[in-house]
Amino acid sequence: MTAVFISYASQDAEVAQRICAALRQAGLEVWIDQSELRGGDAWDASIRRQIRECALFIPLISSNTNTRSEGYFRLEWKLAVARTHLIADDQPFLVPLVIDDTPDAAARVPDLFRERQWMRLQRGQLPPEIIERLLRLLALSSPTASLGATGSAVPGSADQPQTALKTPGRPAEPGVATPQRLGVCVLPFANMSGDPEQEYFSDGITEDVITDLSKISALWVAARNTAFSFKGKNVDVLQVARQLRASHVLEGSVRKAGRRVRITAQLIDGASGGHVWAERYDRDLDDIFAVQDQISEAIVAALKLKLLPEEKKAIEHRGTTNPEAYKLYLMARHSLMGNVGAARSSEAIIRLCERATEIDPNYARAWALMAWAQGQLRLMTGRAGDGGLAAAERALALNPRLAEAHAARVRTLTAEAQFAEAKTEIETALELDTESYEVNSAAGRWCVATRNHGQAVTFYEKAASETVSDFYAAGMLISCYLKVGDPEGARVAARRAAERCERAVAIEPDNGSAMGFLVMALAVLGENERMKEWIERAVLLDPDNLNMRYNLACVLIEVAHDNDAGLDLLAFVLERCAADVVNWVQNDADLDPVRDHPRFRTMLAAAQARLGVRSAPTPDS
């Protein structure tokens, strides 16, 4: 992993490079953005990974620091703050360095930074005593060692009261190296079936092994989104271990042919590269659950860990004992992660989950995924139905601790403008699983509905990082950044969303949901001619996608300032939509520019009368 991440304003590049050189000369691994990757998914993925995994985040503060104008600079700070809030057991160090005589440095940084220890440099130079102090904070004996020491007061740091820096876990003595933590990164198992369509199965096995190992309290396990960032790459296992500070790496392969499955797995020592354990399983599909249990138990034995009775029970709980229902669920899950937001994808998920729950009516995960897809489909098509409420409640009755089921219910309650009840569900879901795509996406949607766009950014950023194919959360971020007065953040989000939407449309040319978010991205990026071309194409190829038309209307009203064209699109939606869209319209900040427009008021009143919808409560009521 990267030991130090340096964040700086572009005007301070020369000082940042000097500090970077001094730290590297002291033997530290340093990541500093030199702009070669800025913009798009490549830059986005790189910078997010580095901030998520760095041991020490150093923002440079100067008279050039202006968090209202430096888009990339400010985004880095937001990511660091978001990580601290969301990953309570793995907080990064935050050590601001003031590099000039700026008198109001504290006013230039996020609130969280003000709570941390400051160091002020003389003439932008990094003297040996401060380098030594940073080394003590990191307690590094090698680039793979973990965080260790608490901070102490630095002479001359007059901007803030001197407080101890927060560190994860039990702090070591200052200056004493901490051993590499006992942890595993499960690399995505390779699909050896010779059929790309079987990718869902190898990915599903990988995700479940990650989930199983995460239930072992004595073992740190890399999150799914971190592990899957290595998918399809020819990786150096030792480099992966160093980057993640993991003591071991698990890699394997899956070959599925009919009802026969071959799974190979090997546990590799992250320091030496030697094999700690390896096994091959040739089984019938009916034995797939036993194989997963054996892999987890073998890793526990190889690492000489003690598996608590409740942990063993949790690992063995699969949600279903039927391998056919499990296979169908994996196929549905892969459809969700592969192309979030497409109508046909939602229909496929529903069909797969319906069959899975016919085979095993007690399969809570399948009910929860079905509920999510039903809510998504009603949003896009306006079809009659409960938006997944019954399926979500069935899932919760079967497993009250299933985060995805709570997330599906959040979406339904939010659609019905039951904001207080939805908030309770969100809090429960986040307690159960802060990493879940569905949980963070539902939380973001609730925040937008209640006009809490700043917090929505945090949740949508988390959801968007779960899979590089997601364009829904990535697209929603554009408007959220605009609402919080962050045009540069909106442009960064727009570039990322545009790349993802274009990939989705290349696979499915009539994917209206992707086209809708692409239009928003192009509008924010000032590509007006392409925006108009894509609006025309979207309406022609996916004319019945109400969610797409709604998003296009919002773009025209909020960004392009073409109220008449926006209201034309909105009229089509309000004449056909379900009640949840009308509830959303009543609170959506995107439509504030036309809220008092006579035509808008007439259309909304007609939709309310058609559906028997009363005026929605305000988010605070």
Secondary structure, 3 states (H helix, E strand, C coil): CCCEEEECCHHHHHHHHHHHHHHHHCCCCEEECCCCCCCHHHHHHHHHHHHHHCCEEEEEECCCCCCCCCHHHHHHHHHHHHHHHHCCCCCCEECCEECCCCCCHHHHCCHHHHCCCCEECCCCCCCHHHHHHHHHHHCCCCCCCCCCECCCCCCCCCCCCCCCCCCCCCCECCCCCCCCCCEEEECCCEECCCCHHHHHHHHHHHHHHHHHHHCCCCCEECCHHHHHHHCCCCCCHHHHHHHHCCCEEEEEEEEEECCEEEEEEEEEECCCCCEEEEEEEEEEHHHHHHHHHHHHHHHHHHCCCCCCHHHHHHHHCCCCCCHHHHHHHHHHHHHHHHCCCCHHHHHHHHHHHHHHHHHCCCCHHHHHHHHHHHHHHHHHHCCCCCCCHHHHHHHHHHCCCCHHHHHHHHHHHHHCCCHHHHHHHHHHHHHHCCCCHHHHHHHHHHHHHCCCHHHHHHHHHHHHHHCCCCCHHHHHHHHHHHHCCCHHHHHHHHHHHHHHHHHHHHHCCCCHHHHHHHHHHHHHCCCHHHHHHHHHHHHHHCCCCHHHHHHHHHHHHHHCCCHHHHHHHHHHHHCCCCHHHHHHHHHCHHHHHHCCCHHHHHHHHHHHHHHCCCCCCCCCC
